[in-house]
Amino acid sequence: MAQRESLTNGPAAAAILASGIGSLTLGLLTTVAQAVALIRNALNFYDPAGPLSGKTTMSVVIWLVAWALFHGLWKNQQKDFSKVFIVTLCMIALGLLGTFPPFFEAFSR
């Protein structure tokens, strides 16, 4: 009889946490680009879109790197999913706040 492997939630937790990290990155880049002209100019990857092209591209890259990193670290582990979920929700909320115009425009120079 084949031995049954135990299932772990590490890969799912990694995917959930990475989404929060990507969201937070977008919020931080949006706010920092509004405050620092050098960053805003550096994030202008494509002129018709302006710095939005760099903000979204970098957020996706950070999301993918975080997902790959945490997946590699947690692939055979069982994680406290409720803690991961709460941390992720907090990061998503902060990321959303960072993309809210009244918030990031408060940092305009």
C-alpha positions as protocol buffer text, in pm:
chain_id: "A"
residue {
  index: 1
  type: MET
  ca { x: 0 y: 0 z: 0 }
}
residue {
  index: 2
  type: ALA
  ca { x: 134 y: 344 z: -91 }
}
residue {
  index: 3
  type: GLN
  ca { x: 225 y: 571 z: 194 }
}
residue {
  index: 4
  type: ARG
  ca { x: 13 y: 880 z: 203 }
}
residue {
  index: 5
  type: GLU
  ca { x: 194 y: 1214 z: 197 }
}
residue {
  index: 6
  type: SER
  ca { x: 78 y: 1480 z: 435 }
}
residue {
  index: 7
  type: LEU
  ca { x: -39 y: 1801 z: 274 }
}
residue {
  index: 8
  type: THR
  ca { x: 111 y: 2131 z: 376 }
}
residue {
  index: 9
  type: ASN
  ca { x: -25 y: 2482 z: 341 }
}
residue {
  index: 10
  type: GLY
  ca { x: 315 y: 2651 z: 294 }
}
residue {
  index: 11
  type: PRO
  ca { x: 283 y: 2703 z: -83 }
}
residue {
  index: 12
  type: ALA
  ca { x: -65 y: 2852 z: -46 }
}
residue {
  index: 13
  type: ALA
  ca { x: 53 y: 3076 z: 239 }
}
residue {
  index: 14
  type: ALA
  ca { x: 345 y: 3188 z: 22 }
}
residue {
  index: 15
  type: ALA
  ca { x: 109 y: 3288 z: -260 }
}
residue {
  index: 16
  type: ILE
  ca { x: -120 y: 3478 z: -22 }
}
residue {
  index: 17
  type: LEU
  ca { x: 166 y: 3661 z: 150 }
}
residue {
  index: 18
  type: ALA
  ca { x: 328 y: 3751 z: -183 }
}
residue {
  index: 19
  type: SER
  ca { x: 6 y: 3919 z: -294 }
}
residue {
  index: 20
  type: GLY
  ca { x: 20 y: 4141 z: 13 }
}
residue {
  index: 21
  type: ILE
  ca { x: 384 y: 4224 z: -51 }
}
residue {
  index: 22
  type: GLY
  ca { x: 307 y: 4318 z: -412 }
}
residue {
  index: 23
  type: SER
  ca { x: 15 y: 4538 z: -303 }
}
residue {
  index: 24
  type: LEU
  ca { x: 223 y: 4711 z: -38 }
}
residue {
  index: 25
  type: THR
  ca { x: 500 y: 4768 z: -292 }
}
residue {
  index: 26
  type: LEU
  ca { x: 259 y: 4941 z: -529 }
}
residue {
  index: 27
  type: GLY
  ca { x: 133 y: 5168 z: -251 }
}
residue {
  index: 28
  type: LEU
  ca { x: 484 y: 5254 z: -134 }
}
residue {
  index: 29
  type: LEU
  ca { x: 610 y: 5325 z: -486 }
}
residue {
  index: 30
  type: THR
  ca { x: 309 y: 5543 z: -560 }
}
residue {
  index: 31
  type: THR
  ca { x: 361 y: 5751 z: -248 }
}
residue {
  index: 32
  type: VAL
  ca { x: 740 y: 5773 z: -275 }
}
residue {
  index: 33
  type: ALA
  ca { x: 723 y: 5864 z: -645 }
}
residue {
  index: 34
  type: GLN
  ca { x: 490 y: 6150 z: -557 }
}
residue {
  index: 35
  type: ALA
  ca { x: 732 y: 6278 z: -294 }
}
residue {
  index: 36
  type: VAL
  ca { x: 1069 y: 6228 z: -466 }
}
residue {
  index: 37
  type: ALA
  ca { x: 1120 y: 6352 z: -822 }
}
residue {
  index: 38
  type: LEU
  ca { x: 1429 y: 6135 z: -872 }
}
residue {
  index: 39
  type: ILE
  ca { x: 1225 y: 5819 z: -797 }
}
residue {
  index: 40
  type: ARG
  ca { x: 935 y: 5941 z: -1013 }
}
residue {
  index: 41
  type: ASN
  ca { x: 1173 y: 5993 z: -1307 }
}
residue {
  index: 42
  type: ALA
  ca { x: 1345 y: 5658 z: -1250 }
}
residue {
  index: 43
  type: LEU
  ca { x: 1009 y: 5479 z: -1261 }
}
residue {
  index: 44
  type: ASN
  ca { x: 922 y: 5628 z: -1600 }
}
residue {
  index: 45
  type: PHE
  ca { x: 986 y: 5313 z: -1806 }
}
residue {
  index: 46
  type: TYR
  ca { x: 752 y: 5414 z: -2089 }
}
residue {
  index: 47
  type: ASP
  ca { x: 681 y: 5782 z: -2165 }
}
residue {
  index: 48
  type: PRO
  ca { x: 313 y: 5759 z: -2265 }
}
residue {
  index: 49
  type: ALA
  ca { x: 231 y: 5590 z: -1932 }
}
residue {
  index: 50
  type: GLY
  ca { x: 479 y: 5787 z: -1723 }
}
residue {
  index: 51
  type: PRO
  ca { x: 591 y: 5660 z: -1383 }
}
residue {
  index: 52
  type: LEU
  ca { x: 289 y: 5430 z: -1361 }
}
residue {
  index: 53
  type: SER
  ca { x: 475 y: 5193 z: -1595 }
}
residue {
  index: 54
  type: GLY
  ca { x: 760 y: 5158 z: -1347 }
}
residue {
  index: 55
  type: LYS
  ca { x: 539 y: 5139 z: -1038 }
}
residue {
  index: 56
  type: THR
  ca { x: 335 y: 4852 z: -1176 }
}
residue {
  index: 57
  type: THR
  ca { x: 631 y: 4671 z: -1334 }
}
residue {
  index: 58
  type: MET
  ca { x: 836 y: 4686 z: -1015 }
}
residue {
  index: 59
  type: SER
  ca { x: 537 y: 4577 z: -806 }
}
residue {
  index: 60
  type: VAL
  ca { x: 484 y: 4272 z: -1025 }
}
residue {
  index: 61
  type: VAL
  ca { x: 856 y: 4186 z: -1011 }
}
residue {
  index: 62
  type: ILE
  ca { x: 860 y: 4216 z: -630 }
}
residue {
  index: 63
  type: TRP
  ca { x: 541 y: 4006 z: -609 }
}
residue {
  index: 64
  type: LEU
  ca { x: 694 y: 3729 z: -823 }
}
residue {
  index: 65
  type: VAL
  ca { x: 1025 y: 3732 z: -635 }
}
residue {
  index: 66
  type: ALA
  ca { x: 845 y: 3722 z: -298 }
}
residue {
  index: 67
  type: TRP
  ca { x: 624 y: 3437 z: -416 }
}
residue {
  index: 68
  type: ALA
  ca { x: 920 y: 3234 z: -543 }
}
residue {
  index: 69
  type: LEU
  ca { x: 1123 y: 3303 z: -228 }
}
residue {
  index: 70
  type: PHE
  ca { x: 849 y: 3214 z: 20 }
}
residue {
  index: 71
  type: HIS
  ca { x: 740 y: 2915 z: -187 }
}
residue {
  index: 72
  type: GLY
  ca { x: 1096 y: 2782 z: -176 }
}
residue {
  index: 73
  type: LEU
  ca { x: 1121 y: 2840 z: 198 }
}
residue {
  index: 74
  type: TRP
  ca { x: 775 y: 2707 z: 289 }
}
residue {
  index: 75
  type: LYS
  ca { x: 704 y: 2436 z: 29 }
}
residue {
  index: 76
  type: ASN
  ca { x: 720 y: 2152 z: 282 }
}
residue {
  index: 77
  type: GLN
  ca { x: 595 y: 2340 z: 587 }
}
residue {
  index: 78
  type: GLN
  ca { x: 269 y: 2393 z: 766 }
}
residue {
  index: 79
  type: LYS
  ca { x: 215 y: 2762 z: 846 }
}
residue {
  index: 80
  type: ASP
  ca { x: -25 y: 2940 z: 1079 }
}
residue {
  index: 81
  type: PHE
  ca { x: -253 y: 3046 z: 797 }
}
residue {
  index: 82
  type: SER
  ca { x: -457 y: 3288 z: 1006 }
}
residue {
  index: 83
  type: LYS
  ca { x: -144 y: 3492 z: 1091 }
}
residue {
  index: 84
  type: VAL
  ca { x: -31 y: 3495 z: 729 }
}
residue {
  index: 85
  type: PHE
  ca { x: -380 y: 3601 z: 621 }
}
residue {
  index: 86
  type: ILE
  ca { x: -400 y: 3886 z: 877 }
}
residue {
  index: 87
  type: VAL
  ca { x: -54 y: 4016 z: 783 }
}
residue {
  index: 88
  type: THR
  ca { x: -153 y: 3999 z: 416 }
}
residue {
  index: 89
  type: LEU
  ca { x: -476 y: 4191 z: 477 }
}
residue {
  index: 90
  type: CYS
  ca { x: -279 y: 4461 z: 661 }
}
residue {
  index: 91
  type: MET
  ca { x: -32 y: 4492 z: 373 }
}
residue {
  index: 92
  type: ILE
  ca { x: -315 y: 4510 z: 118 }
}
residue {
  index: 93
  type: ALA
  ca { x: -486 y: 4783 z: 325 }
}
residue {
  index: 94
  type: LEU
  ca { x: -162 y: 4984 z: 348 }
}
residue {
  index: 95
  type: GLY
  ca { x: -103 y: 4933 z: -26 }
}
residue {
  index: 96
  type: LEU
  ca { x: -453 y: 5058 z: -100 }
}
residue {
  index: 97
  type: LEU
  ca { x: -396 y: 5359 z: 124 }
}
residue {
  index: 98
  type: GLY
  ca { x: -74 y: 5436 z: -65 }
}
residue {
  index: 99
  type: THR
  ca { x: -263 y: 5446 z: -396 }
}
residue {
  index: 100
  type: PHE
  ca { x: -545 y: 5665 z: -261 }
}
residue {
  index: 101
  type: PRO
  ca { x: -498 y: 6011 z: -424 }
}
residue {
  index: 102
  type: PRO
  ca { x: -569 y: 6227 z: -115 }
}
residue {
  index: 103
  type: PHE
  ca { x: -302 y: 6027 z: 70 }
}
residue {
  index: 104
  type: PHE
  ca { x: -19 y: 6022 z: -185 }
}
residue {
  index: 105
  type: GLU
  ca { x: -89 y: 6380 z: -301 }
}
residue {
  index: 106
  type: ALA
  ca { x: -24 y: 6495 z: 55 }
}
residue {
  index: 107
  type: PHE
  ca { x: 342 y: 6410 z: -14 }
}
residue {
  index: 108
  type: SER
  ca { x: 366 y: 6622 z: -331 }
}
residue {
  index: 109
  type: ARG
  ca { x: 648 y: 6866 z: -361 }
}
